[in-house]
Amino acid sequence: MKTAMLPPGPATPRLLQAAYALTVPRRGMPRMRDRYGDAFTVNLPTFGRALVISDPGEIKQLFLSGSDATDKIDRNLGRVLGPGSLFSLVGEEHRRQRKLLTPPFHGRRLAAYERIVEDETERELATWPRGQVFATLPSMTRITLNIILRAVFGAEGAEFAQLRDLLPRLISLGSWLAVLPLARSERGPWGRFAALRREYDAIVARLISKAEGGDDVLTLMLQSRYDDGSAMSTGDIADQLLTLLAAGHETTATTLAWAVERLRRHPDVLAALAHEVDAGGSALRDATILEVQRTRPVIDLVGRQVKTDGFQLGRWTVPKGYIVLVSISLIHEDESVFPNARAFDPSRFLGARPDLYQWIPFGGGTRRCLGAAFATMEMNVVLRTVLRDLTLVPTSEPGERWRSRGVANAPAHGGRAIVHDRKSPNGKEH
């Protein structure tokens, strides 16, 4: 047995560490880095003792490690998304399911979803108040929820209305249960979640029975086959659909609200983006989305659990069962990786794609977010449509603080905006 070699960390009780992490997001990690360096140990109720890293080389090594050395954390979103979710699966079974689910979210199929994204954005923008302050996050949430529902299930119907009402409640409660150290119970929050999940399963079962073919994700999942010719079970389909609906909805909406928050405080970038939309370009918009995700990552931690004794990770020897957490915010604010890191500067990504072991809002390695390409396309089309149709009024107000929503960190005031209808270059209103 190898002797563990780990960095120091705070000695405060784990409940206090957890309370601080949940109530003061984004402050604890920088303070611990300032005190202990780019790696330190923490003790949290949900994870227990864990090693937090932010060194680029050690992050890359962790993401490239095989599933025999490190794999998913036992306590993760799989607790609420179900045993068939990608968050729950490990090793070969995770690889098989991921291979099956990849085609709908890549390549030519992405282009087919762009019309859905634009339609839903235009529909929602028509409801935005003109000349008044309002929070964009609820609106962005409706946009992304409708988009993912249409992409996953195709046409609309009675079940869609039920899912539109059910999913926000299910996902909101599940986001908190995923991070809070609450034991499962037939009563209380877990009981309420179980009731919502039964309602969701019943709706999905009806949709499966009605499926008649098409290009939606549900149909593709029903038609897909593993290498041995077998099909996905109904339970696995329900779990994976919930994973796609949850992961492909809240985090994207939150990033879009942060984009509004950032752009209103950087009028030069905002003006350049509007000019680019009129010219039919996209390079600055692409770079802006990357920079929003770098400076305002909605998920702050991604992790692995060590499966072998004495896992050597850079300078550290990590015991079996230990959790290694990657601090996304710390690597994104590392001056050696991103010079002038605290500045919001989309130009850093113009003509340069990010290193996916340093820019990691979607995680990394074999467990990187399956829907990253879909989410990027979605954010691009939503932002393009907003910039094309509306004038976003700049502000000199201080930036919005971070507010924890369980899994995701959102702007405290919901990404407030003031908008007016925008005239196109020919003088006509959009």
Secondary structure, 3 states (H helix, E strand, C coil): CCCCECCCCCCCCHHHHHHHHHHCCCCHHHHHHHHHCCEEEEEECCCEEEEEECCHHHHHHHHHCCCCCEECCCCCCHHHHCCCCCCCCCHHHHHHHHHHHCHHHCCHHHHHHHHHHHHHHHHHHCCCCECCCEECHHHHHHHHHHHHHHHHHCCCCHHHHHHHHHHHHHHHHHHHHHHCCCCCCCCHHHHHHHHHHHHHHHHHHHHHHHCCCCCCHHHHHHHCCCCCCCCCCHHHHHHHHHHHHHHCCHHHHHHHHHHHHHHHCCHHHHHHHHHHHHHCCCHHHHHHHHHHHHHCCCCCEEEEEECCCCEEECCEEECCCCEEEEEHHHHHCCCCCCCCCCCCCHHHHCCCCCCCCCCCCCCCHHHCCCCHHHHHHHHHHHHHHHHHHEEECCCCCCCCCEEECCCCEEECCCCEECEEECECCCCCEC
